[in-house]
Amino acid sequence: MTATQDITIIGAGLIGIACAAWLQRDGHRVTVIARGNPGEDCSFGNSGLLSPGSVVPPAVPGAWRNIPRWLLDPLGPLVVRPGYALRLLPWLAGWLKSCAEPRAREISRALTALHAPVFDNYAPLLADAGAAGLITRTGQLYVSEQDDGAAGTPFQQALREAAGVRTEKLSGDAARELEPALSKTCRSALYFPDNGHSVNSFKLVQSLAAHFQRAGGKLLKRAVTGFEMGGRGPRRLLTDGDPLPVGKLVVAAGAWSHRLTGQLGTRLPLEAERGYHLMLPDPGIRLRMPLVNRDHNFTMTTMDTGLRLAGTAEFAGVDASPDYRRARMLLERGRRTLPGLRGERATEWMGCRPSLPDGLPVIDRSPRFPDVYFACGHAHFGLTEAPTTGRLIAELIGGRAPSIDLAPFRATRFS
């Protein structure tokens, strides 16, 4: 049995709430502190994909060749705001280093270990919260207008094979039999039968947070501004209200995490990779499963509030104003994939993915303070990685052997 401890978590997104849920299951007294309500930031508007089959890193050999073409298109899948490029150079250098084949293979193995138990590690949390119906396992379909474009390069295919990911290559006609709404321009597809999705990611976070509170957890709406330090870590959190005493601390503050870890002596090269979505409440189409357009790197997911088109990557920092043209252009591209798609009463959203150059999160004890833990940098895979991250943090704090190798996720790998 784990000895009961007082634990404070900074961050009420899906990562922070999953950590809180697993720690509470261990019998700890847990407080979550965040500037907003649970799930209001990046967790609110994600694509909804749950992807144990996502084992291909963002950085792979040859990926850099796409960057000039993407940057020339102001509404393409990748944009760097004017004036931000110099600040982004160190992050890009780290990303390019991760493109090397040996490193990409290492990252893929780490993603495989972190993603594989997603459904197993969600199951007890959803059962506790009475929210099992918010997740469905219908599979996912990658689609492309290029022959073999959906399956990607031979290297990407080899990574999936090495990870034991089940896939099925399909022609355009076979894909339309599986998903009749697909355009005739689709020439190739890749089916992932073991993937799934959330029908409402915001409701998922809220449901877990509500159960956490019913079970005695505390949720405080404050902004953390600094720390009053002791020998093993912070003794008190400095906030926009009264200071708060703290025992053990978990930093899970999404795209703002590096500002806090930096104050705690650990600098992380974390960037806000801003993503957009367009929510269509009456799309005229109900997909049987989520689609991932591999030509333009965006997703299409049927949720309980309509069809969500989500994707793109924009680097501009966490404080820059949104460019909602990037959300609106998803409708045009969505219509090319799904003819007849209706866009009336569409709503736009932007959120900041917390991204590290190698595409892996940090799940670790602070290298400087034994009572501080980090759970941040989950980038595109936060929904998939959240339950396993929460379990791993609970194992670390409980002094148990971690259920997967944590070496790839250490905070010191950027030193």
C-alpha positions as CSV (number, residue, x, y, z in Angstrom):
1,M,0.0,0.0,0.0
2,T,1.2,3.5,-0.8
3,A,1.5,5.9,2.2
4,T,-1.0,8.7,1.9
5,Q,0.6,12.0,0.8
6,D,-0.5,15.6,0.1
7,I,0.0,16.2,-3.6
8,T,-0.7,19.4,-5.6
9,I,-1.1,19.3,-9.4
10,I,-0.7,22.5,-11.5
11,G,-2.9,22.1,-14.5
12,A,-6.5,20.9,-15.1
13,G,-6.3,19.7,-18.6
14,L,-6.6,16.0,-19.4
15,I,-3.0,15.3,-18.3
16,G,-3.4,16.9,-15.0
17,I,-6.8,15.4,-14.3
18,A,-5.6,11.9,-15.3
19,C,-2.7,12.3,-12.9
20,A,-5.1,13.4,-10.2
21,A,-7.4,10.5,-10.8
22,W,-4.7,7.9,-10.6
23,L,-3.1,9.5,-7.5
24,Q,-6.5,9.6,-5.8
25,R,-7.0,5.9,-6.6
26,D,-3.8,5.3,-4.6
27,G,-5.4,7.0,-1.6
28,H,-3.6,10.4,-1.7
29,R,-5.0,13.7,-0.8
30,V,-4.9,15.6,-4.1
31,T,-5.4,19.3,-5.0
32,V,-5.6,20.5,-8.6
33,I,-4.9,24.1,-9.2
34,A,-5.5,25.9,-12.6
35,R,-6.3,29.3,-13.9
36,G,-9.4,28.1,-15.6
37,N,-12.0,25.3,-15.4
38,P,-11.0,21.6,-16.2
39,G,-10.4,21.0,-19.9
40,E,-10.9,24.6,-21.1
41,D,-7.5,24.9,-22.9
42,C,-6.0,22.4,-25.3
43,S,-8.1,19.5,-24.0
44,F,-11.3,21.3,-25.1
45,G,-10.7,21.3,-28.8
46,N,-8.5,18.3,-29.7
47,S,-9.2,15.9,-32.6
48,G,-10.6,13.3,-30.3
49,L,-8.4,10.5,-31.7
50,L,-7.3,7.7,-29.4
51,S,-4.4,6.0,-31.3
52,P,-2.4,3.1,-30.0
53,G,-1.4,2.7,-33.6
54,S,0.3,6.2,-33.7
55,V,3.9,5.1,-33.5
56,V,5.4,7.2,-36.2
57,P,7.2,10.3,-34.7
58,P,6.6,13.8,-36.1
59,A,10.3,13.8,-37.1
60,V,11.4,11.1,-39.4
61,P,14.0,10.8,-42.1
62,G,13.2,13.1,-45.0
63,A,10.4,15.0,-43.2
64,W,12.4,18.2,-43.4
65,R,11.9,18.3,-47.2
66,N,8.2,19.2,-46.7
67,I,9.0,22.3,-44.6
68,P,9.9,24.8,-47.4
69,R,6.7,23.9,-49.4
70,W,4.5,24.2,-46.3
71,L,6.0,27.5,-45.2
72,L,5.3,29.0,-48.7
73,D,1.6,28.4,-48.2
74,P,0.3,30.9,-45.5
75,L,-2.7,28.5,-44.9
76,G,-0.7,25.3,-45.2
77,P,-0.3,22.6,-42.5
78,L,2.7,24.5,-41.0
79,V,3.2,28.2,-40.5
80,V,5.7,30.2,-38.5
81,R,4.4,33.8,-37.7
82,P,6.7,36.6,-39.0
83,G,9.0,37.6,-36.2
84,Y,8.9,34.3,-34.4
85,A,11.3,32.3,-36.7
86,L,14.5,33.3,-34.8
87,R,13.0,32.3,-31.5
88,L,12.0,28.9,-33.0
89,L,15.4,28.1,-34.4
90,P,16.7,26.1,-31.3
91,W,13.5,24.0,-31.3
92,L,13.7,23.4,-35.0
93,A,17.4,22.3,-34.6
94,G,16.2,19.8,-32.0
95,W,13.5,18.6,-34.3
96,L,15.9,18.1,-37.2
97,K,18.2,16.1,-34.9
98,S,15.3,13.8,-34.2
99,C,14.8,13.1,-37.9
100,A,17.9,10.9,-37.9
101,E,16.9,7.3,-38.5
102,P,18.4,5.8,-35.3
103,R,16.8,8.5,-33.2
104,A,13.5,8.2,-35.0
105,R,13.4,4.4,-34.2
106,E,14.1,5.1,-30.5
107,I,11.3,7.6,-30.4
108,S,8.9,5.2,-32.1
109,R,9.6,2.5,-29.6
110,A,8.9,5.0,-26.8
111,L,5.6,6.0,-28.4
112,T,4.7,2.4,-28.8
113,A,5.1,1.7,-25.1
114,L,3.2,4.9,-24.1
115,H,0.3,4.5,-26.5
116,A,-0.3,0.7,-26.4
117,P,-2.1,0.6,-23.0
118,V,-4.4,3.7,-23.7
119,F,-7.7,1.8,-23.4
120,D,-6.6,-0.4,-20.5
121,N,-5.5,2.7,-18.5
122,Y,-8.6,4.7,-19.4
123,A,-11.0,1.9,-18.3
124,P,-10.8,2.2,-14.5
125,L,-10.9,6.0,-14.7
126,L,-14.0,6.0,-16.9
127,A,-15.7,3.3,-14.8
128,D,-15.1,5.4,-11.6
129,A,-16.6,8.4,-13.4
130,G,-19.5,6.5,-15.1
131,A,-18.2,7.9,-18.4
132,A,-17.3,4.8,-20.4
133,G,-19.7,5.9,-23.2
134,L,-17.5,8.8,-24.0
135,I,-14.9,6.6,-25.7
136,T,-15.6,4.3,-28.7
137,R,-13.3,1.9,-30.6
138,T,-14.5,2.1,-34.2
139,G,-11.0,2.3,-35.8
140,Q,-9.5,5.1,-37.9
141,L,-8.9,5.6,-41.6
142,Y,-6.0,7.4,-43.1
143,V,-6.8,8.7,-46.6
144,S,-4.9,10.2,-49.5
145,E,-5.3,11.3,-53.1
146,Q,-2.0,9.8,-53.9
147,D,-1.3,6.1,-54.6
148,D,0.1,4.7,-51.4
149,G,0.0,8.2,-49.8
150,A,-2.0,7.0,-46.9
151,A,0.5,4.4,-45.8
152,G,3.4,6.8,-45.9
153,T,7.0,6.1,-46.7
154,P,8.6,2.6,-46.4
155,F,10.4,3.8,-43.2
156,Q,7.0,4.8,-41.6
157,Q,5.5,1.5,-42.6
158,A,8.5,-0.4,-41.2
159,L,8.0,1.4,-37.8
160,R,4.4,0.3,-37.6
161,E,5.4,-3.3,-38.5
162,A,8.1,-3.3,-35.9
163,A,5.6,-2.1,-33.3
164,G,3.1,-4.8,-34.2
165,V,0.4,-2.2,-35.2
166,R,-2.4,-3.9,-37.1
167,T,-3.2,-2.0,-40.4
168,E,-4.9,-2.8,-43.7
169,K,-4.0,-1.1,-46.9
170,L,-7.0,-0.2,-49.0
171,S,-7.6,1.1,-52.5
172,G,-9.9,4.2,-52.9
173,D,-12.8,2.0,-53.9
174,A,-12.3,-0.3,-50.9
175,A,-12.1,2.7,-48.6
176,R,-15.4,4.0,-49.9
177,E,-17.0,0.7,-49.1
178,L,-15.8,1.2,-45.5
179,E,-16.7,4.9,-45.5
180,P,-19.2,5.8,-48.2
181,A,-19.0,9.5,-47.6
182,L,-15.4,9.6,-49.1
183,S,-14.7,11.5,-52.3
184,K,-13.8,9.7,-55.5
185,T,-10.5,11.6,-55.4
186,C,-9.4,9.3,-52.6
187,R,-6.9,6.8,-54.1
188,S,-5.4,5.1,-51.1
189,A,-6.3,4.5,-47.5
190,L,-4.8,2.8,-44.4
191,Y,-7.2,1.3,-41.9
192,F,-6.3,1.0,-38.2
193,P,-8.9,-1.4,-36.6
194,D,-7.6,-1.0,-33.1
195,N,-7.8,2.8,-32.8
196,G,-10.7,4.8,-31.5
197,H,-11.9,8.2,-30.5
198,S,-13.7,10.3,-27.9
199,V,-17.2,11.5,-28.8
200,N,-16.6,14.6,-26.6
201,S,-13.1,15.3,-25.2
202,F,-14.3,18.3,-23.1
203,K,-17.0,16.2,-21.5
204,L,-14.4,13.5,-20.9
205,V,-12.2,15.9,-18.9
206,Q,-15.2,17.3,-17.0
207,S,-16.5,13.9,-16.1
208,L,-13.2,12.8,-14.7
209,A,-12.8,16.1,-12.8
210,A,-16.3,15.9,-11.4
211,H,-15.7,12.4,-10.0
212,F,-12.4,13.5,-8.6
213,Q,-14.2,16.2,-6.6
214,R,-17.0,13.9,-5.5
215,A,-14.3,11.5,-4.2
216,G,-12.8,14.3,-2.0
217,G,-10.3,16.0,-4.4
218,K,-9.9,19.7,-4.3
219,L,-10.0,21.9,-7.4
220,L,-8.9,25.5,-7.0
221,K,-9.0,28.2,-9.7
222,R,-5.8,30.2,-9.3
223,A,-2.9,31.3,-11.4
224,V,0.5,30.1,-10.1
225,T,3.0,32.9,-10.4
226,G,6.0,31.5,-8.5
227,F,7.3,29.3,-5.6
228,E,8.6,29.7,-2.1
229,M,11.3,27.1,-2.0
230,G,12.5,24.5,0.5
231,G,15.2,21.9,0.3
232,R,13.1,19.2,-1.4
233,G,10.9,21.5,-3.5
234,P,8.4,24.3,-3.1
235,R,6.9,24.8,0.4
236,R,4.3,27.2,-0.9
237,L,2.9,28.2,-4.3
238,L,2.6,31.9,-5.0
239,T,-0.6,32.6,-6.8
240,D,-2.9,35.5,-7.8
241,G,-4.6,34.8,-4.5
242,D,-3.2,33.7,-1.1
243,P,-0.1,31.5,-1.1
244,L,-0.8,27.8,-0.9
245,P,1.1,25.2,1.1
246,V,2.3,22.3,-0.9
247,G,3.7,18.8,-0.2
248,K,4.6,17.0,-3.4
249,L,4.1,18.9,-6.6
250,V,3.2,17.7,-10.2
251,V,3.6,20.3,-13.0
252,A,1.1,19.4,-15.8
253,A,0.3,22.9,-17.1
254,G,0.3,22.2,-20.8
255,A,1.9,24.8,-23.1
256,W,2.7,27.0,-20.0
257,S,4.6,24.2,-18.2
258,H,8.1,25.4,-19.2
259,R,7.6,28.7,-17.5
260,L,7.1,26.8,-14.2
261,T,9.8,24.2,-14.7
262,G,12.3,27.0,-15.5
263,Q,11.6,28.5,-12.1
264,L,12.3,25.1,-10.6
265,G,15.7,24.9,-12.3
266,T,14.8,22.7,-15.3
267,R,14.7,24.4,-18.7
268,L,12.6,22.6,-21.3
269,P,12.5,23.5,-25.0
270,L,8.7,23.4,-25.0
271,E,6.9,25.4,-27.7
272,A,3.2,26.1,-28.2
273,E,2.3,24.3,-31.4
274,R,-1.0,26.0,-32.0
275,G,-3.8,23.9,-33.6
276,Y,-7.2,24.9,-34.9
277,H,-10.5,23.2,-35.3
278,L,-13.8,23.9,-37.1
279,M,-16.9,22.4,-35.5
280,L,-19.8,21.7,-37.9
281,P,-23.0,21.2,-35.9
282,D,-25.0,20.1,-38.9
283,P,-22.5,18.7,-41.4
284,G,-25.0,16.5,-43.4
285,I,-22.5,13.6,-43.0
286,R,-22.0,11.1,-40.1
287,L,-18.7,9.3,-40.4
288,R,-18.5,5.7,-39.3
289,M,-15.0,6.3,-38.0
290,P,-12.5,9.2,-37.8
291,L,-10.6,10.1,-41.0
292,V,-7.1,11.5,-41.2
293,N,-6.2,13.3,-44.4
294,R,-2.5,12.5,-44.9
295,D,-2.1,15.0,-47.8
296,H,-3.0,18.1,-45.7
297,N,-2.5,16.7,-42.1
298,F,-5.9,17.3,-40.7
299,T,-8.6,15.1,-39.0
300,M,-12.3,14.6,-39.4
301,T,-14.2,13.1,-36.4
302,T,-17.9,12.7,-35.7
303,M,-18.6,13.8,-32.1
304,D,-21.9,14.1,-30.2
305,T,-22.0,17.8,-31.1
306,G,-21.3,17.5,-34.8
307,L,-18.3,16.9,-37.1
308,R,-14.9,18.3,-36.0
309,L,-12.2,19.2,-38.6
310,A,-9.0,19.7,-36.7
311,G,-5.3,20.1,-37.4
312,T,-2.5,22.4,-38.7
313,A,0.5,23.6,-36.8
314,E,1.2,27.3,-36.2
315,F,4.2,28.6,-34.2
316,A,3.6,32.1,-32.7
317,G,3.9,31.6,-29.0
318,V,1.1,31.2,-26.4
319,D,0.1,34.8,-26.3
320,A,-0.4,35.7,-30.0
321,S,-3.9,36.3,-31.3
322,P,-5.5,33.5,-33.3
323,D,-5.6,33.5,-37.1
324,Y,-9.0,31.9,-37.7
325,R,-8.4,31.7,-41.4
326,R,-6.5,28.5,-40.5
327,A,-9.7,27.0,-39.1
328,R,-12.0,28.2,-41.9
329,M,-9.7,26.7,-44.6
330,L,-10.4,23.3,-43.2
331,L,-13.9,23.4,-44.5
332,E,-12.7,23.7,-48.1
333,R,-10.3,20.9,-47.7
334,G,-12.9,18.9,-45.8
335,R,-15.3,19.3,-48.7
336,R,-12.7,17.9,-51.1
337,T,-12.5,14.8,-48.9
338,L,-16.2,14.6,-48.1
339,P,-18.3,16.1,-51.0
340,G,-21.4,17.9,-49.9
341,L,-20.1,18.8,-46.4
342,R,-22.3,21.5,-44.9
343,G,-20.7,24.3,-43.0
344,E,-23.6,26.4,-41.6
345,R,-23.2,27.6,-38.1
346,A,-19.6,26.5,-37.9
347,T,-17.6,27.5,-34.8
348,E,-13.8,28.2,-34.7
349,W,-11.3,27.4,-32.0
350,M,-7.5,27.6,-31.4
351,G,-5.5,25.8,-28.8
352,C,-1.8,25.5,-27.8
353,R,-0.3,22.0,-28.0
354,P,2.7,21.7,-25.7
355,S,5.4,20.3,-28.0
356,L,8.9,19.3,-27.4
357,P,11.4,18.9,-30.4
358,D,11.5,15.0,-30.3
359,G,7.7,14.6,-30.1
360,L,7.9,12.8,-26.7
361,P,6.6,14.2,-23.4
362,V,8.5,14.6,-20.1
363,I,7.3,12.2,-17.5
364,D,9.8,12.4,-14.7
365,R,10.8,13.4,-11.2
366,S,12.6,16.8,-11.2
367,P,16.4,16.4,-11.5
368,R,16.8,19.1,-8.8
369,F,13.9,18.6,-6.3
370,P,12.8,15.1,-5.1
371,D,9.3,16.3,-4.3
372,V,8.6,17.7,-7.8
373,Y,7.4,15.8,-10.8
374,F,6.8,16.8,-14.4
375,A,4.1,15.6,-16.8
376,C,4.1,17.9,-19.8
377,G,4.9,18.1,-23.6
378,H,2.3,15.7,-24.9
379,A,1.9,17.6,-28.2
380,H,-0.5,15.9,-30.7
381,F,-1.1,12.8,-28.5
382,G,-2.4,14.2,-25.2
383,L,-5.7,12.4,-25.4
384,T,-3.9,9.1,-26.1
385,E,-1.1,9.5,-23.6
386,A,-3.0,11.0,-20.7
387,P,-4.2,7.8,-18.8
388,T,-0.8,6.1,-19.0
389,T,1.0,9.4,-18.0
390,G,-1.3,9.6,-14.9
391,R,-0.6,6.0,-14.0
392,L,3.2,6.5,-14.4
393,I,3.2,9.6,-12.2
394,A,1.2,7.7,-9.5
395,E,3.8,4.9,-9.7
396,L,6.7,7.3,-9.4
397,I,5.2,9.1,-6.4
398,G,4.2,5.7,-4.9
399,G,7.8,4.4,-5.2
400,R,6.6,1.5,-7.4
401,A,8.4,0.2,-10.5
402,P,7.0,2.1,-13.6
403,S,4.9,0.0,-15.9
404,I,7.0,1.1,-18.9
405,D,10.6,2.3,-19.3
406,L,10.7,6.0,-18.4
407,A,14.2,6.6,-19.7
408,P,13.0,8.1,-23.1
409,F,10.8,10.6,-21.2
410,R,13.4,12.0,-18.8
411,A,13.6,15.8,-18.3
412,T,17.4,15.8,-18.6
413,R,17.5,14.5,-22.2
414,F,17.6,18.1,-23.5
415,S,20.6,19.1,-21.3
